[in-house]
Amino acid sequence: MQTAAWAAACATCHGTAGRAAPDAAVPPLAGRDAGWIAAQMRDFASGARPATIMHQIAKGYDEEQAARIAAWFAAQSPQEAP
């Protein structure tokens, strides 16, 4: 349950369960490869990937937390259930 709560903090920008709006400036995370998501988080935290806010957010999670968040988003369907 804690992982879902961490991931919920991402909803404002990345959409509920990682399903960003089609015209969003940020990528959807639902169904993405967990390794890709975790790598982006590491790059934001280290400053290797520039950002306006993600570098600050990513620094708030340790490696295990980032991996758990990445796995949670990877397990989400990119499409909402009918």
Phi and psi in degrees as a GROMACS rama.xvg file:
@    title "Ramachandran Plot"
@    xaxis  label "Phi"
@    yaxis  label "Psi"
@TYPE xy
-61.8765  -37.6359  GLN-2
-62.3788  -42.8229  THR-3
-61.7494  -36.4381  ALA-4
-66.6032  -41.5985  ALA-5
-61.4668  -45.6333  TRP-6
-65.156  -31.5271  ALA-7
-61.4785  -26.4878  ALA-8
-65.1662  -16.9651  ALA-9
-88.3867  -10.9648  CYS-10
-61.6056  -33.5854  ALA-11
-56.4531  -41.2096  THR-12
-99.2372  -41.4131  CYS-13
-96.4119  0.192688  HIS-14
86.3941  159.825  GLY-15
-59.5166  128.934  THR-16
56.7887  24.7416  ALA-17
81.7832  13.515  GLY-18
-97.3874  82.632  ARG-19
-66.37  150.527  ALA-20
-62.1908  148.222  ALA-21
-55.1942  -30.3747  PRO-22
-97.4099  11.2896  ASP-23
-67.8858  148.326  ALA-24
-79.4754  -9.96876  ALA-25
-111.416  154.329  VAL-26
-76.7915  150.357  PRO-27
-69.7088  149.289  PRO-28
-108.937  -21.9036  LEU-29
-58.9428  127.568  ALA-30
79.0152  -3.28737  GLY-31
-71.5559  158.629  ARG-32
-62.7764  129.653  ASP-33
-60.379  -37.9664  ALA-34
-62.5432  -38.8692  GLY-35
-65.0085  -46.45  TRP-36
-61.1558  -47.4844  ILE-37
-62.0733  -39.3156  ALA-38
-64.7319  -38.9052  ALA-39
-63.9743  -42.151  GLN-40
-60.7695  -43.714  MET-41
-62.6578  -43.3888  ARG-42
-65.5989  -38.7971  ASP-43
-64.0386  -46.8121  PHE-44
-61.9524  -37.4224  ALA-45
-82.3962  -15.524  SER-46
91.4139  -0.297976  GLY-47
-65.8883  -28.4323  ALA-48
-114.364  117.799  ARG-49
-68.0331  150.644  PRO-50
-159.422  163.706  ALA-51
-88.376  -38.1143  THR-52
-132.365  -28.9023  ILE-53
-60.2803  -30.3856  MET-54
-63.2103  -34.9018  HIS-55
-74.2568  -41.1111  GLN-56
-66.0962  -47.1492  ILE-57
-61.4176  -33.3282  ALA-58
-65.9228  -16.4752  LYS-59
-80.1897  -5.21488  GLY-60
-120.608  140.406  TYR-61
-83.2532  177.628  ASP-62
-57.4148  -44.828  GLU-63
-64.4559  -44.2129  GLU-64
-62.2001  -44.7043  GLN-65
-61.3611  -40.9868  ALA-66
-65.0258  -39.7205  ALA-67
-67.6824  -41.3047  ARG-68
-62.7249  -44.8729  ILE-69
-59.7472  -43.921  ALA-70
-65.0763  -38.3673  ALA-71
-61.9946  -48.2036  TRP-72
-64.9681  -38.8987  PHE-73
-60.8613  -31.9087  ALA-74
-81.3261  -9.15546  ALA-75
-82.768  143.343  GLN-76
-74.2981  134.937  SER-77
-66.0152  -18.054  PRO-78
-108.688  141.106  GLN-79
-71.305  144.117  GLU-80
-65.7149  142.287  ALA-81
